[in-house]
Amino acid sequence: MGIFEKNNGFGREAMGDKVNVLLVDDEKIVGNRLKPALSKIGCEVEVYGDPKMALNRISEKEFDIVVTDIMMEGINGIQILEAAQKKSDRTRVIVITGYATVALAREAMDKGAFDIIEKPFRPDDIRAVIGSAAKDLGFHGDISKNA
Amino acid sequence: MSIITITTDAYNNGRSLAESVAQAMGYPCIGDEMATLASETYEVTESKLVQALKTSPPFFDRLFSRRQRYIAYLEAVISDKMLCQDIVYHGVVGLPVIRQVSHAFKVRVVANIEDRIRIFIKKEHLSGKVEARDRIFKEDEDRKRWARRIYGIDISDSSIYDLVVNIGHMGAEDTEDAVETIVGTAKHKKFKPMTYSLNCMKNIALSCKIKAAFCQIDPKMEVKSDRGTVYVFTGAFRRKKQDQLIDLKQQIMKLDGVEHAEVYVKKEIFDSKSRGH
């Protein structure tokens, strides 16, 4: 079992011990670096470089957390956010972007993003946000101590 | 940390409206008293700070540098408050500084002139409506000129705000509806603080703190911060005076929150022209 333990006292369905994370970013290096960093703290991570494939996967499976870039070819992060919210309002969506603006930040929050992080970020930054999202979903565990 | 800024014209009960919003949100309300805090923090007479805010600088202002310094002190204390707690801020100082902070909800409140004349007459013990009107218009014009000169903005331009409320359309002295509108909108999720916007605020507060600490050297100094890395652009030194640049860099590095500092010499227009660049 990872550092997250599922608290089933909130009347939610048990989804296993691990936090299911879908990560979509067309910069492969982001996925390559974040996957091991998040796996280490108890997340089960699926990485997609192609946003279309990520959308297909979102339509098949309800993830606990979706981490998405904004500027991608063909499909942008806001569409990923909307698809994830449509699939389940329980899913926490974290937006990562190198082009953050007031308008974009407000649009993403308005559409239900859990948080927005500006690139480049340190692994600890994303781990802290994933930790908050997991806690918000009822998982237990102090991510900052295990990061 | 949530931020609500409320900008009003003179004599329209702006402060009391800001306090009502603060009370409804459960936040403290700050405004004019920031001059007292800046005065204590930076050891400047409070009256000088207030004067820097109230009077509109003439085009050729020989005290412009000093005025910029006082404004840097005020921006430093205001941005620090905005960083550390949920807050309602009534005022104009620092508004352009936080324009990139998505969780700062910027409100402008306007009132009709008849109500303002009534408030003015009551407060200043005047009897003539015409004189009251003229003085209100003059004060409005002074404030606009001040903001244009200091920040290059038109404070009456609605596009720089998220919400403009006309209390004149809601009942003469009744601000309840306005408060309800502001509070309701402030709770919208798009004004919720997030990692990105909190980092923006952190960067701004650090930049303002550094500028306030070193603006005596150069009031036109520009400071940008990015997660502890500080970039300072100053015209105070000549490029060849490397020892002065290194000294400034070392002093900046001693401040809390600074992990790394870079100091650059700004090219002065007159300097470049005189050299034929």
Interface residues (C-beta under 8 A of the other chain):
Chain A: A100 T101 V102 A105 R106 E107 M109 D110 G112 A113 D115 I116 I117 E118 D125 V129
Chain B: R99 Q100 V101 S102 H188 K189 K190 F191 K192 M194 T195 Y196 S197 N199
